[in-house]
Amino acid sequence: MTDFTNRSYQKELLDRDDIPFADIQQNMKELDFINTRLGGHEITIEGFKKLAGERNTISVCEIGCGGGDNLNAIYRYCSKKKIHVKFTGIDINPDCISYAKKNTSIPDENFISTDYKNVDFENDKPDIIFASLFCHHFTNEELITMLQWMKRNSTLGFFINDLHRHPLAYHFIKLATRIFSRSYLVKNDAPLSVLRGFKKMEWENIFNTAAIKNYTIKWKWAFRYLIVSPVSPEGET
């Protein structure tokens, strides 16, 4: 039987560096569809709104941006609300960045192919940094470094949109992708992503170890957590 007690650290296929570009394209298309149909983009926009407040000019950065579908969802929202946004998308996979440049409404120069830890914003830090379906790719120890990096490099705060490790989520996505997906990457990685996902107490332990106290965790359909960590007026989270 599948064990949901502890996070799986089995690597996803998309973490490899030898995946053909055509297969990555199909994977990105299907992830966008899943995010749209199961409310993932709505969760991302909610996290953005909580930190952006009533501002009409703002900058936002996504680490692990993949095909850019989350940034594109924020772009569409901000266009309707007449909010001027400067976007930055960072992903270590150059094929994902190539796909994002061709399939989003965001200017090409705003996408960077590198490890997020290598980015130095100097005096031009983004207001908001976020990660969507990115954190589960890392160990708990690596996540501590990531949270502290997002805290240091954002002026308003950061948020996370990621998976709740739960049997219902696992069996649903495994069945759904088996029936509807045309991507071997999605069929393999989607259920594995759930096994690499989190329970609320695990997030609380990670934030506690990272010495970040100012955050909220909310469960969202379908089996996700939205974590928002604003920067306090004193400049601490």
Secondary structure, 3 states (H helix, E strand, C coil): CCCCCCCCCCCCHHHCCCCCHHHHHHHHHHHHHHHHHCCHHHHHHHHHHHHHCCCCEEEEEEECCCCCHHHHHHHHHHHHHCCEEEEEEEECCHHHHHHHHHHCCCCHHHEEECCHHHCCCCCCCCCEEEEECCHHHCCHHHHHHHHHHHHHHCCCEEEEEEEECCHHHHHHHHHHHHHHCCCHHHHHHHHHHHHCCECHHHHHHHHHHCCCCCCEEEEECCCEEEEEEECCCCCCC
